[in-house]
Amino acid sequence: MMRGINVGGQKIIRMENLRASFEALGFRRARSYVQSGNVVFESTKASPNGLSKIIGNKILSDYGFSVPGF
């Protein structure tokens, strides 16, 4: 899980763009919940810690900011 996306008017990402980033990583059935920054997806690529790093790097690459994962 990631923290800090679309909270308090900072680090704003449109949900369709965020879903597209997850899909570009090869995750299946990526879907988001309103403008919350939450995405549910399917993957067999890595452990939860590995996924956090992969997603964090993609957000940094695509949107220019880092988000803490947990």
Secondary structure per residue as TSV (DSSP state, phi and psi in degrees):
chain	resnum	aa	ss	phi	psi
A	1	M	-	360.0	148.5
A	2	M	B	-115.7	153.8
A	3	R	-	-120.9	149.8
A	4	G	-	94.7	4.4
A	5	I	T	-89.2	131.4
A	6	N	T	60.7	34.4
A	7	V	B	-117.3	129.8
A	8	G	T	65.7	22.1
A	9	G	T	76.8	9.3
A	10	Q	B	-114.7	155.5
A	11	K	S	52.0	53.5
A	12	I	-	-83.1	130.6
A	13	I	-	-133.6	127.9
A	14	R	-	-65.4	139.2
A	15	M	H	-62.6	-36.5
A	16	E	H	-65.5	-32.1
A	17	N	H	-71.5	-41.2
A	18	L	H	-63.8	-43.4
A	19	R	H	-59.1	-42.3
A	20	A	H	-62.4	-37.7
A	21	S	H	-63.5	-43.1
A	22	F	H	-64.5	-41.0
A	23	E	H	-65.7	-36.6
A	24	A	H	-64.2	-25.6
A	25	L	T	-79.8	-4.7
A	26	G	T	91.8	9.0
A	27	F	-	-73.8	143.0
A	28	R	E	-95.6	151.9
A	29	R	E	51.2	40.3
A	30	A	E	-67.0	127.5
A	31	R	E	-144.5	148.5
A	32	S	E	-114.7	164.4
A	33	Y	E	-114.2	115.1
A	34	V	T	35.7	-143.1
A	35	Q	T	-100.1	38.2
A	36	S	T	-86.9	-20.0
A	37	G	T	88.1	0.0
A	38	N	E	-89.0	134.1
A	39	V	E	-131.6	133.8
A	40	V	E	-108.3	136.1
A	41	F	E	-154.8	170.0
A	42	E	E	-115.1	139.2
A	43	S	-	-159.0	147.1
A	44	T	-	-119.7	15.9
A	45	K	S	-72.8	-38.2
A	46	A	S	-158.7	174.5
A	47	S	-	-71.0	167.4
A	48	P	H	-54.8	-41.0
A	49	N	H	-65.8	-39.5
A	50	G	H	-65.0	-41.7
A	51	L	H	-62.2	-40.8
A	52	S	H	-58.8	-42.9
A	53	K	H	-67.2	-44.1
A	54	I	H	-60.7	-47.5
A	55	I	H	-67.0	-43.1
A	56	G	H	-58.6	-42.8
A	57	N	H	-65.2	-37.5
A	58	K	H	-66.7	-42.8
A	59	I	H	-64.4	-42.3
A	60	L	H	-60.3	-44.3
A	61	S	H	-65.6	-46.0
A	62	D	H	-79.8	-33.9
A	63	Y	H	-122.0	-8.0
A	64	G	S	80.8	17.0
A	65	F	-	-144.3	157.3
A	66	S	-	-99.3	153.3
A	67	V	-	-129.5	136.5
A	68	P	-	-72.9	141.5
A	69	G	B	-110.3	160.9
A	70	F	-	-149.6	360.0
